[in-house]
Amino acid sequence: MTKSIIITGIGGQGVVTAAGILRRSIIALGYRLTGSDNRGGAQRQGHVACVIRYSDEPERPLAAEVPPDSLDLLISLEATEGLKYFSTFSSGTVIVNSSHIVTPINLRHKRLSYFSLKETEDMYRKATQKVYCIDLNKLAIEKFKNVIVANLIALGASLAAAGLSDLETEILKSLEENEKSAFLLGKHELESQGK
């Protein structure tokens, strides 16, 4: 068994933090782990992504990059950022994306249009029907008065959507009470969407 996960968003959304939580749980469960991080835009609201690949097969080669048509789970903390990985999507890919869109600064300055949320979701659905759009920022602010926990809400929803219950259980062991509440809110939100 090999699983491939990408967490992406823009700088300041907690992409790297969520990936760190996920990676620690993968290691604690004894899986082999590889992957990579793209943090180039972290301080400029630019693109940030973490690729996580893990396996329970110790002898199988495991590349850091996700091969085409083989992504298991995409967590996109900004709605459009996940589209950068379209070539990795398959009909089995689970996508949990935020309804929050940040128009790139170069387009804002020129007053050019950008993707709408509907256009973004339609593009995701060209590859897979397992698309869950959640207003992560709204939930984080309403329930916790802190937008940064949107990453934990997304993580809880995503692992539930992908059926990765072993990772869910391991992560819950390591979280503080407020963090657990955010994680479980994500799972509950996904269930309320009928997953």
Number of C-alpha atoms within 10 A of each C-alpha: 8 15 16 22 22 25 27 32 30 23 19 16 21 22 27 22 14 21 22 14 17 20 21 15 21 21 12 12 13 11 18 17 19 16 18 14 17 13 16 14 15 19 12 11 16 17 19 24 26 22 19 24 25 22 19 14 12 9 8 11 8 17 13 16 14 22 12 12 16 18 24 21 23 25 29 27 31 20 25 26 23 23 17 10 15 15 14 20 24 17 15 16 23 25 27 27 30 26 22 18 17 16 15 13 12 9 11 12 8 8 10 10 9 14 13 14 16 10 12 18 21 14 14 23 14 12 18 16 16 17 18 21 18 23 17 25 23 17 20 21 14 11 13 16 12 13 17 17 25 29 29 26 29 32 28 26 28 26 23 20 21 18 11 12 12 12 20 21 11 17 21 17 10 13 15 9 10 11 16 18 19 25 26 21 22 27 22 16 20 23 13 9 10 6 14
